[in-house]
Amino acid sequence: MNSKLDRRKKYTRMVLKESLMKLLKVKSISTVTVKEICALADINRSTFYSHYQDQFDLLNQIEEEIIEDMNETLTAYNFNQDEETLKMIEKIVEYVAENSDVCSTLFNEHGDSSFKKRIMKVASEHTVKNALSIYPIDSEISEYVSIFAISGSIHLLENWLKNGMDKPPKEMAELISNLTNKGLSYLQE
């Protein structure tokens, strides 16, 4: 009985998340209503409220799952080695590819604008401290270097998603790694 309830709970949450993602493709979170989510999911509102407080709570849960996955991926690698850094970037790009629908929706103009900032903060926490141990960067400018590298990488991934993932994840990871490590001089090689 308990496993049946767990399956039903998982199914309900999955349908609600998918419904919100469909709505966010065409409208911003501030204009989405719980009534719309429930109608699309074919779930009644009392069931919705037994899982989430409102549409913002549902969106926050979706974002938290992505950030948690990203944290796990970033913690699994040793940034002191170039091969490990490339593998880590590949894993993140593969994750974005596997979750392209959700990622492109969260990155679009209807998604939560604070999501990119949260992603940047997580990436920064993992990369800055490790970059300082590899590269002799003045601690006063390390924050700027981090913002430049991370925001550039996020925008590359956004554009890649908009272009229908026209390049394989491995190629995108190599491009991000090369541009981050070598800058525009990489293009002259």
Helices and strands as residue ranges (DSSP letters): H 2-24, G 29-31, H 34-41, H 45-51, H 55-75, H 82-98, H 100-107, H 113-134, H 142-162, H 169-182, G 183-188
